[in-house]
Amino acid sequence: MRAVIQRVRQAELHIDGELHASIDKGIVALVAVGNQDETKDIQFISDKILNLRIFPDENDSMNLSLTDVGGDLMIVSQFTLYGDCRKGRRPSYSNAMSPESAREIYEGFLEHIRSHKGKVVSGRFQAMMDVTLCNWGPVTLLLDSKKTF
């Protein structure tokens, strides 16, 4: 699995022009499922999202996690994180899992991540979505369960 996480002050997600979900202080996580992913990948990415120390403590040092601060979490499925742009001008998505199989892994990921004590919202799998956010810092990190970067 891959994820791009952004520490945010607030975020909104719209589907078909309608507000679908919103969060305050927390993380927006764009998440993609690769064609080799399984349960251990769900656990790895979930743990990283919930426990990375990217929130400021009383000394303004990044020492606290989303779990520590009880922040909100917005999950957005985004298969394009597996876009390979090394050749040509059109990204290849051959490393992304097929939508039918990815849906099952993604739903398992959502179920696992909902153990977070704070607010957890998500977009709609395979929907066209508009995400508006205020990146706080900015802090943006790349995660990959296969540790390719």
N, C-alpha and C positions, 0 to 999 in steps of 0.2 A: 504494500500500500504506500501511497505517497500522500503527503499533505503539505499545504502551504498554510502556516498559521500567522495570524496578525493580531497583535495586542491592540484592542480598540477601546475608545471611550464610549462609542455607541455604533450600532449598525442596524440597517433595515433590509429586508428581502421582499421583493415584489414579484408576483407571478401574474401574468396577464394584466398588468397595470394596477393590481390590487395588492395592498399590504398583506403579506402572508405571515411575517414574523419580524420581531425586533428584539434587540438586546441593549443593555447598558454596558458598563465596564466589564470587559472580558476578552474572549478570543473568538475570532471568525476563523474557521478551519475549512479550507477547500480540500476535499478528499477524493482520491481516485483509487480504483481497484485494478491491480495488475493481473495478468493472466496466470501468474504463479502463486497468487495469494491464498492464504488459508487462515485458520483460527489464530495461529501464533502471530500473524501480521496484524490482526485486529487488536490483540492484546498489546503489542509493541506500540502501535500508533496511539491507541487510547491512553496508555500510560504516559507517553511523552506529552500529549496534549494536556492532560490533567495535571502533570507534575513538573513540567519544565519551569524553572525558577526565572520568570521574566517579568514579574510584578515588583514594584518598589517596596522596600521595607521603610521603617521610620527614618533611616539614614539616606533614603533615596537610592539605595543599591538594589539591583535586581536579584533579590534573594527569596521571593515568595512565588508560589505556584498559583494557578487558577483555583486549585482546591483550597490552598491556604487563605486566599482572599474571598472565597465564596463567589467568584465572578460568574458571569453568564457565558454561555457557549452557543455559537451558531455553527451548524454543520451544513456544508453545501457540497453536493456531489459534483465533481468536475473531472470527467474522463480525460480532458485535454492535458492534464498534468503528465500523462504518458505520451504526449506528442513528441516524436523524435524529429528534430529539425536539422540534423547533421547533413542530410543530403537534399539537394533540390530546394524547392520553394514551398512545397506542400508537406505539412507534417505527416508523418506516418504514425498511426495509432495501433500498430501491430502488437505492441506490448500491453495494451489495455485489454482487460477481460471483456468478453462479449456482454452486452447489456443484460441478457437473460441470466447469466451466471453472476455477474457483478451485483445485480440487485439483491441476491440472497446474501452475499458477503457484506454489502453495504448495510442492509437491514440488521444483520448480526452485529455490525459495528455500532449502529445506532442504539441497539438494545444494550450493548456492553457499556457504552459511554454514558447512557442515561443513569448509571449508578452515581454520577456526579451529583453532589448535594445541591448545587446551584441550578439556575434556570438553564435548560437545554432545549433549543429549537432547531429545526432543520428545514431545508427546502424540500422540493419534490423531485424524486429521482427521474431523470431524463426530461425535466421541464426546462424551458427557457426562463431564466431568472435574471433579475436585476438586483445587484447587491450594492448598497450605498453604505460606506463606513467612514469613520474618523480614526485613522491609524494613529495610535498613541505612541509617540516616541520619535520617529516611527520604529516599530519593532516588527520585523517580518522574518520568519525562519522556514527553512525547507526540511522536511522529514521524509525518510524513505526506510521502510521496514527491512529492505534488503541491504541497506547501508551502502548504496552505490554513490552517495555523496554525503 
